[in-house]
């Protein structure tokens, strides 16, 4: 599923009231290390930004929205010929997700740090989390890239989000497979969320257009999940069985 499919759905007109925003619980204000549970930070790893779970998406020209994909959050780090794929907890998945690592090797840059979500996409355009856990994911998983933290030695974290996103789009414009740009939608947040729910997405992430990159939880980004989505129901079952 892409931002274009959501935008097309939005332009087809309003949805019934039953597809309104989900009710969610606000995230706790915890320290970065409590949230991420990271004991050792490897060289080149950046603790990923974490959107705050919200009751409903924000509205206004200061926000854009992205699809929330159901996969593994990844920090993709390349330094010269060396590529590493780190989970949000700094576990190394480079050998496990070979197609994404190979795509990172082909990008025309000396170094970069990309923030994104590794997924296996089904025929309906939705991510298939269970397939991501299988060995075949090494060759079928792709990365939806949604932020650029560093490029050729320049730290981009203090730049505005839309500036970083535009730089990321230019970096990936010749990439044919493995790593794709996670496009955003500049429309009314609650309307985008309603259409994302109708199309079966887990939810949306809203980001401030002028927001800088903050590691850990911060209100420059908010997330609203669709409670009836496959992803949310799976996570609910997993939490219940713990």
Residue pairs with C-beta under 8 A, 6 or more apart in sequence:
1 67
1 69
1 125
1 126
1 127
1 199
1 200
1 201
2 67
2 125
2 183
3 65
3 66
3 67
3 182
3 183
3 184
3 185
4 183
5 125
5 199
6 65
6 67
6 185
6 192
6 195
6 196
6 199
6 201
7 185
7 187
9 195
9 198
9 199
10 185
10 187
10 191
10 192
10 195
14 191
15 194
15 195
15 198
19 194
19 195
19 197
19 198
20 190
20 194
21 55
21 56
21 57
21 190
21 193
21 194
21 224
22 193
22 197
22 203
22 224
22 225
22 226
22 227
23 55
23 227
24 53
24 54
24 55
24 224
24 225
25 53
26 52
26 53
26 54
26 55
27 50
27 52
27 53
27 217
29 217
30 217
31 216
32 47
32 215
32 216
32 217
35 50
35 216
35 217
36 47
36 88
36 89
36 90
36 216
37 89
38 47
38 89
38 90
40 90
41 47
41 90
42 84
42 86
42 90
42 92
44 77
44 79
44 84
44 113
45 75
45 77
45 84
45 86
45 90
46 75
46 77
46 113
46 115
46 149
46 150
46 215
47 88
47 215
47 216
48 73
48 75
48 88
48 115
48 215
49 115
49 147
49 213
49 214
49 215
49 216
49 218
49 220
49 221
50 216
50 217
50 218
50 221
51 205
51 206
51 207
51 217
51 221
51 222
51 223
52 217
52 218
52 219
52 221
52 222
52 223
53 222
53 223
53 224
53 225
54 206
54 222
54 223
54 224
55 224
56 189
56 190
56 193
56 224
57 63
57 65
57 189
57 190
57 192
57 193
57 204
57 206
57 222
57 224
58 189
58 206
58 222
59 188
59 189
59 190
61 186
61 209
62 208
62 209
62 210
63 189
63 206
63 207
63 208
63 209
64 161
64 162
64 184
64 185
64 186
64 206
64 207
64 209
65 184
65 185
65 186
65 187
65 189
65 192
65 193
65 204
65 205
65 206
65 207
66 146
66 182
66 183
66 184
66 185
66 204
66 205
66 206
66 207
67 144
67 182
67 196
67 201
67 204
67 205
68 196
68 201
68 202
68 203
68 204
68 205
68 223
68 225
69 117
69 119
69 127
69 144
69 182
69 201
69 202
70 119
70 126
70 127
70 129
70 202
70 229
70 230
70 231
70 234
71 117
71 118
71 119
71 120
71 127
71 129
71 132
71 141
71 144
72 87
72 93
72 97
72 117
72 118
72 119
72 132
73 87
73 88
73 115
73 116
73 117
73 118
74 85
74 86
74 87
74 93
74 97
74 100
74 115
74 116
74 117
74 118
74 143
75 85
75 86
75 87
75 88
75 113
75 114
75 115
75 149
76 83
76 84
76 85
76 86
76 100
76 104
76 112
76 113
76 114
76 115
76 116
76 143
76 145
76 179
77 83
77 84
77 85
77 86
77 112
77 113
78 84
78 104
78 105
78 107
78 109
78 111
78 112
78 113
79 111
80 110
80 111
81 105
83 94
83 101
83 104
83 105
84 92
84 94
85 92
85 93
85 94
85 96
85 97
85 100
85 101
85 104
85 118
86 92
86 93
87 93
93 118
94 101
96 137
96 138
97 118
97 137
97 138
97 141
98 138
98 139
99 138
99 139
99 140
99 141
99 142
99 177
99 178
100 118
100 141
100 142
100 143
100 178
100 179
102 178
103 142
103 143
103 175
103 177
103 178
103 179
104 114
104 178
104 179
106 175
106 178
107 171
107 172
107 175
107 179
108 171
108 174
109 151
109 152
109 171
110 152
110 153
111 150
111 151
111 152
111 153
112 148
112 150
112 151
112 152
112 171
113 148
113 149
113 150
113 151
114 143
114 145
114 147
114 148
114 149
114 168
114 179
115 145
115 146
115 147
115 148
115 149
116 143
116 144
116 145
116 146
116 147
116 179
116 182
117 143
117 144
117 146
117 182
118 132
118 141
118 142
118 143
119 127
119 128
119 129
119 132
119 141
119 142
119 143
119 144
120 127
120 128
120 129
120 131
120 132
120 137
120 140
120 141
120 142
121 127
121 128
121 142
122 128
122 131
124 200
126 200
126 201
126 230
127 202
127 231
129 231
129 234
131 137
131 140
132 141
142 177
142 178
142 179
142 180
143 178
143 179
143 180
144 180
144 181
144 182
145 168
145 172
145 179
145 180
145 181
145 182
146 165
146 168
146 181
146 182
146 184
146 205
147 161
147 164
147 165
147 168
147 213
148 156
148 164
148 165
148 167
148 168
148 171
149 155
149 156
149 157
149 164
149 213
150 156
150 157
151 167
151 171
156 163
156 164
156 167
156 213
157 212
157 213
158 212
158 213
159 167
159 212
160 209
160 210
160 211
160 212
161 207
161 208
161 209
161 210
161 211
161 212
161 213
161 220
162 209
162 210
164 213
165 184
168 181
169 181
172 179
172 180
172 181
184 207
185 192
189 204
189 206
192 204
193 203
193 204
193 224
193 226
196 203
196 204
196 226
197 203
197 226
197 228
197 229
200 229
200 230
201 226
201 229
202 225
202 226
202 229
202 230
202 231
202 232
203 223
203 224
203 225
203 226
203 229
203 232
204 223
204 224
205 221
205 222
205 223
206 221
206 222
206 223
206 224
207 220
207 221
208 220
208 221
211 220
211 221
212 220
214 220
225 231
225 232
226 232
